[in-house]
Amino acid sequence: MPGKRRLLFSHIYFPPSPKPYGKMLEFMAMAFAEKGYEVSVFTSLDPAQRQAAEEADRRLGTLGISVARVAIEPGQGLAGKLRSAIRYTVALAHHIVRARPDVATVGSFPPLMTAFCAALAGRVAGTRILYHVQDIHPDITAPKLSPAVRPFYRIGGGMLAKLTLQLVHGVVTLSEDMRQILVGRGAPESRTVAINNLSLSSLEPTSVAPDKAAARSDGRLQVIYAGNMGAFQALDVVAPFVIAAVSAIPNIEFLFVGDGVRRQWLMGALSGLDSGRVRFLDTMPFAELQPLLERADFGLVSLDDASARFAYPSKIVTYLGMGLPLLCLIARGSSIAREIEENGLGIAFDANGIHDAVRRLEALSQSPADVAALKRRAGDYFASSFSAEAYVRRWEEFLGEL
């Protein structure tokens, strides 16, 4: 009986942490508790947020959800972060052995060792471990390391990743490309599925639903980029694309919201453009970002070619959840590019396709009705593929197969 099945959701981030994954995990815990499962959570505790954590745990307790935490001081620098990750990993493995849930989830952060130790603990406890892979390691983390360390990390991390995939009972990841890579490295093919994350609009819904399909009346075409401006976002290609679009399309505007290690570089690269048509805003809570997304016409997302098959930008689902068509700078032939083009969700292009992307945008800038039709299609696709109801249903179906 589903009501007797004991589920443990685990991650180092969980409310009151503002991290989106923690909020998604909380949503999942509540959804499965409502369905009659016996649900528990294992996570970390920032001592500075003890009171807020206790309030969150009491609230979940009224729903029958128990929360266990290990106190971890936020790590500073590489050594501090490693100590925090080790402390969390050891505590999670011990908790799995002691609690012996029927199924326990483990995320892909902290990278590699947490999932491996949880998988070993699951074998000892007789617990089925479901590995929730958000990013594929060591591929995503290796480029961040120094050249001297990188080859050793790739070899050692690669071996650990393969062992983990052989030990776990099931894998949920974000795209078909990622699924194929993981299966190729040893994940059980029949129990490895692609289920994308919930959108931020599902986790923090607006009180009033916007008219996502309404055509603009001001004659502008607004593109928004919301999120990290970091090393993997191919900003060296985003910059010439924005310059070409602003030069060719008189009524287009770009709004960049967020932070990241390459934000200042991007601001410098675009500094020669009209500041009224290319603007930058700091990172803001999603409740403040939502009105900006509602007023936009396209959501811009970018990922460099080396990362395109190993990650799935969460902003894609967030944009679709707000009824925004996509402008996606991504490797041609990737599953993300195919998904966008085959379902008519916007424009997918790579560094060699800037001219064509600008040409297509220029045509759309003169046709508000076509933009409105794209918005309707984005909203419909989200409702059928990424809604909270569809998300929980797919997870429950997969759990039933473990």
C-alpha positions in Angstrom: 0.0 0.0 0.0 1.4 3.5 -0.9 0.3 4.7 2.5 2.8 2.3 4.2 5.8 3.3 2.0 8.4 5.3 3.8 10.1 8.0 1.7 13.1 10.0 2.8 13.9 13.2 0.8 17.4 14.5 1.4 19.5 17.5 0.4 21.9 19.9 2.0 19.5 22.8 1.2 16.0 22.9 2.6 13.8 25.8 3.9 14.5 28.2 5.5 17.3 28.2 2.9 16.1 30.2 -0.2 17.7 27.8 -2.6 15.2 26.7 -5.3 16.1 23.0 -4.9 15.2 23.1 -1.2 11.9 24.7 -2.0 11.2 22.0 -4.6 12.0 19.3 -2.1 9.6 20.8 0.5 6.9 20.8 -2.2 7.6 17.1 -3.0 7.5 16.2 0.7 4.2 17.9 1.2 2.7 16.4 -2.0 3.6 12.8 -1.1 2.5 13.2 2.5 -0.9 14.4 1.2 -1.0 11.2 -0.9 -0.6 9.1 2.2 3.1 8.2 2.1 5.1 8.3 5.3 7.5 11.2 4.5 10.6 12.4 6.3 13.4 14.8 5.3 17.1 14.9 6.1 19.0 18.2 5.6 21.4 20.6 7.1 21.0 23.3 9.7 22.7 26.7 9.6 23.0 27.6 13.3 22.3 31.3 12.4 18.9 30.2 11.1 18.0 27.9 13.9 14.7 29.6 14.9 13.5 29.8 11.3 14.3 26.2 10.8 12.4 25.2 13.9 9.4 27.1 12.7 9.6 25.4 9.2 9.9 22.0 10.9 6.9 22.5 13.1 4.8 23.6 10.2 5.8 20.4 8.3 5.2 18.4 11.5 1.6 19.3 11.4 1.4 17.5 8.0 3.0 14.4 9.4 6.5 15.1 7.9 9.5 14.7 10.2 12.6 16.7 9.6 16.1 15.7 10.8 19.0 18.1 10.5 22.7 18.2 11.0 24.2 21.5 12.2 26.7 22.8 9.7 28.5 26.1 9.7 28.5 27.6 6.2 32.0 26.8 4.8 34.3 29.5 3.6 36.8 28.8 0.8 37.4 25.4 -0.7 38.6 23.8 2.5 35.6 25.1 4.5 33.1 24.0 1.9 34.8 20.5 1.7 34.5 20.2 5.5 30.8 21.1 5.4 30.2 18.6 2.6 31.9 15.8 4.4 30.0 16.5 7.6 26.7 16.5 5.8 27.6 13.3 3.8 28.6 11.3 6.9 25.5 12.4 8.8 23.2 11.5 5.8 24.7 8.0 5.5 24.3 7.4 9.2 20.7 8.6 9.1 19.9 6.2 6.2 21.3 3.2 8.1 19.5 4.2 11.3 16.1 5.2 9.8 16.0 2.5 7.1 13.4 4.1 4.8 12.0 2.2 1.9 13.2 4.8 -0.6 15.6 7.7 -0.1 16.5 10.4 -2.6 20.0 11.9 -2.8 21.0 14.9 -5.0 24.0 15.5 -7.1 25.2 18.3 -4.7 27.6 18.1 -2.9 29.1 16.4 -5.9 30.1 12.8 -6.1 30.9 11.7 -2.5 27.4 12.4 -1.1 25.6 10.2 -3.5 28.2 7.5 -3.3 28.1 7.3 0.5 24.3 7.4 0.4 24.2 4.5 -2.1 26.5 2.4 0.1 24.4 3.2 3.2 21.3 2.2 1.2 22.8 -1.2 0.5 23.6 -1.7 4.2 20.1 -0.6 5.3 18.1 -2.3 2.5 16.9 1.1 1.3 16.4 1.8 -2.4 18.4 4.9 -3.3 17.0 7.3 -6.0 19.7 9.5 -7.4 18.4 12.9 -8.4 21.0 14.2 -10.9 20.8 17.9 -11.5 24.3 18.2 -13.0 26.6 15.5 -14.3 29.9 15.3 -12.3 32.8 15.4 -12.7 32.1 16.9 -16.1 30.5 20.1 -14.8 32.8 20.7 -11.9 36.2 19.8 -13.5 36.5 23.0 -15.6 36.3 25.1 -12.4 39.5 23.5 -11.0 43.1 24.4 -11.6 44.8 22.7 -14.6 47.1 20.8 -12.3 44.3 19.2 -10.3 41.8 18.7 -13.2 43.0 15.4 -14.7 43.2 13.7 -11.3 39.7 14.9 -10.4 38.3 13.7 -13.7 39.8 10.2 -13.3 39.0 9.8 -9.6 35.6 11.5 -9.9 34.7 9.5 -13.0 35.4 6.2 -11.2 33.3 7.3 -8.2 30.5 8.5 -10.4 30.4 5.1 -12.2 30.4 3.1 -8.9 27.5 5.3 -7.6 25.4 4.7 -10.8 25.9 1.0 -10.4 24.9 1.1 -6.7 21.7 3.2 -6.9 18.3 1.7 -7.7 17.0 4.5 -9.9 18.0 7.8 -11.4 16.0 10.9 -12.2 17.7 13.5 -14.3 16.6 16.5 -16.4 17.0 15.9 -20.1 17.3 13.0 -22.6 20.9 13.9 -23.3 21.7 13.6 -19.6 19.8 10.3 -19.3 21.7 8.8 -22.2 25.1 9.9 -20.7 24.2 8.4 -17.3 23.0 5.1 -18.8 26.2 4.9 -20.8 28.1 5.2 -17.6 26.3 2.4 -15.8 23.0 3.7 -14.6 20.2 1.1 -14.8 18.6 1.9 -18.2 15.1 0.8 -17.4 15.1 2.8 -14.1 16.7 6.0 -15.4 14.3 8.7 -16.5 14.2 12.4 -17.5 11.8 14.4 -15.3 12.5 18.1 -15.3 12.4 20.3 -12.2 9.4 22.3 -11.1 9.4 26.0 -12.2 9.8 28.8 -9.7 6.3 29.9 -10.6 5.0 26.6 -9.3 6.9 26.9 -6.1 6.1 30.6 -5.6 2.8 31.2 -7.5 1.4 34.6 -8.1 -1.8 35.6 -6.4 -3.2 36.8 -9.7 -2.5 34.8 -12.9 -1.1 37.0 -15.6 -2.5 37.1 -19.1 0.5 35.4 -20.6 -0.9 35.4 -24.2 -1.8 39.1 -24.4 -0.2 41.0 -27.3 1.8 44.0 -26.4 0.3 47.4 -27.1 3.5 49.5 -26.7 5.3 48.3 -29.9 8.3 47.0 -28.0 9.8 43.5 -28.0 11.4 42.8 -24.6 13.8 40.0 -23.9 14.7 39.1 -20.3 17.7 37.1 -19.1 17.2 36.1 -15.4 19.8 34.1 -13.6 23.5 33.5 -13.2 26.0 35.2 -15.5 28.8 32.8 -15.0 31.5 30.8 -16.8 29.2 28.3 -18.4 26.7 30.8 -19.9 28.5 31.4 -23.2 28.4 35.2 -22.6 31.1 35.7 -25.2 28.4 34.6 -27.7 25.5 36.3 -25.9 27.2 39.7 -26.3 27.5 39.7 -30.1 24.0 38.4 -30.4 22.6 41.3 -28.3 24.7 43.8 -30.3 23.4 42.4 -33.6 19.8 42.3 -32.4 19.8 45.9 -31.0 21.5 47.1 -34.3 18.9 45.4 -36.5 15.7 45.7 -34.5 14.7 49.2 -33.5 12.0 48.2 -31.0 13.9 45.5 -29.1 15.0 45.8 -25.5 17.1 43.5 -23.3 16.9 43.2 -19.5 19.5 41.2 -17.6 18.7 40.3 -14.0 21.2 38.5 -11.8 24.8 38.2 -10.8 27.8 36.0 -11.5 31.5 36.0 -12.1 31.1 37.4 -15.7 28.4 40.0 -15.1 30.9 42.8 -15.1 32.5 41.5 -18.3 29.1 41.4 -20.0 28.2 44.9 -18.9 31.5 46.1 -20.4 30.9 44.3 -23.6 27.5 45.9 -24.0 28.4 49.3 -22.6 28.4 50.9 -26.1 24.6 50.2 -26.6 21.8 52.5 -25.6 21.3 52.1 -21.8 17.6 52.5 -22.3 17.5 49.4 -24.4 20.0 47.2 -22.6 19.6 47.3 -18.8 21.1 45.4 -15.9 19.4 44.8 -12.5 20.8 43.0 -9.5 19.6 39.6 -8.2 16.1 39.9 -6.6 13.6 37.5 -4.9 11.4 35.7 -7.3 8.3 37.6 -6.0 9.9 40.8 -7.4 11.2 39.1 -10.5 7.7 37.8 -11.5 6.3 41.1 -12.7 9.3 41.6 -15.0 8.9 38.1 -16.4 5.2 38.8 -17.0 5.9 41.9 -19.0 8.6 40.3 -21.2 8.1 38.7 -24.6 11.0 36.2 -24.6 13.2 34.5 -22.1 16.9 34.4 -23.0 18.9 31.3 -21.8 22.4 30.3 -22.8 24.8 27.4 -22.1 28.2 26.8 -23.6 28.7 23.8 -25.9 30.8 21.9 -23.4 28.0 21.9 -20.9 25.0 21.5 -23.1 24.6 17.7 -22.7 25.6 17.7 -19.0 23.1 20.2 -17.5 19.6 21.7 -18.1 19.2 25.4 -17.2 16.4 25.7 -14.7 15.4 29.0 -16.1 14.0 27.2 -19.2 11.2 25.7 -17.1 10.7 29.0 -15.2 10.3 31.0 -18.4 7.8 28.5 -19.8 5.9 28.6 -16.5 5.5 32.3 -17.0 4.3 31.8 -20.6 7.5 33.0 -22.1 8.8 31.7 -25.4 12.6 30.9 -25.4 15.6 32.5 -27.1 18.1 29.7 -26.4 21.8 29.8 -27.2 22.6 26.1 -27.1 24.5 23.5 -29.1 22.6 22.5 -32.2 21.6 18.9 -32.0 21.3 18.9 -28.2 18.1 17.5 -26.7 17.3 21.1 -25.4 17.6 22.6 -28.9 15.4 19.8 -30.4 12.8 20.3 -27.7 12.5 24.0 -28.4 12.3 23.7 -32.2 10.2 20.6 -32.5 7.5 22.0 -30.1 7.6 25.6 -31.4 8.7 27.1 -28.1 10.9 29.8 -29.6 14.3 30.1 -31.3 17.3 27.8 -30.6 20.6 28.8 -32.1 24.3 28.5 -31.7 27.3 30.8 -32.3 27.0 30.2 -36.0 23.3 31.0 -36.1 23.3 34.5 -34.7 22.4 36.1 -38.0 19.4 33.7 -38.6 18.2 34.2 -35.0 18.2 38.0 -35.4 16.4 37.7 -38.7 13.7 35.6 -37.1 13.4 38.0 -34.1 13.1 40.9 -36.5 10.2 39.3 -38.2 8.5 38.6 -34.9 9.1 42.2 -33.7 6.8 43.4 -36.5 4.1 40.8 -35.6 2.6 41.1 -32.1 0.0 38.4 -33.0 2.7 35.9 -33.7 4.5 36.7 -30.4 1.2 36.2 -28.6 0.7 32.8 -30.3 4.2 31.8 -29.2 3.3 32.8 -25.6 0.2 30.6 -25.8 2.2 27.7 -27.1 4.8 28.1 -24.3 2.0 28.2 -21.7 0.2 25.2 -23.1 3.5 23.2 -23.3 4.3 24.0 -19.7 0.8 23.0 -18.5 1.1 19.6 -20.3 4.7 18.8 -19.5 6.0 20.8 -16.5 3.0 21.6 -14.3 3.1 20.6 -10.6 0.5 18.0 -11.1 2.3 16.4 -14.0 5.6 16.5 -12.0 4.2 14.7 -9.0 2.4 12.2 -11.2 5.6 11.3 -13.1 7.6 10.9 -9.8 4.9 8.7 -8.3 4.8 6.5 -11.3 8.6 6.1 -11.2 8.6 5.4 -7.5 6.1 2.7 -8.1 8.7 1.0 -10.4 11.5 0.9 -7.9 
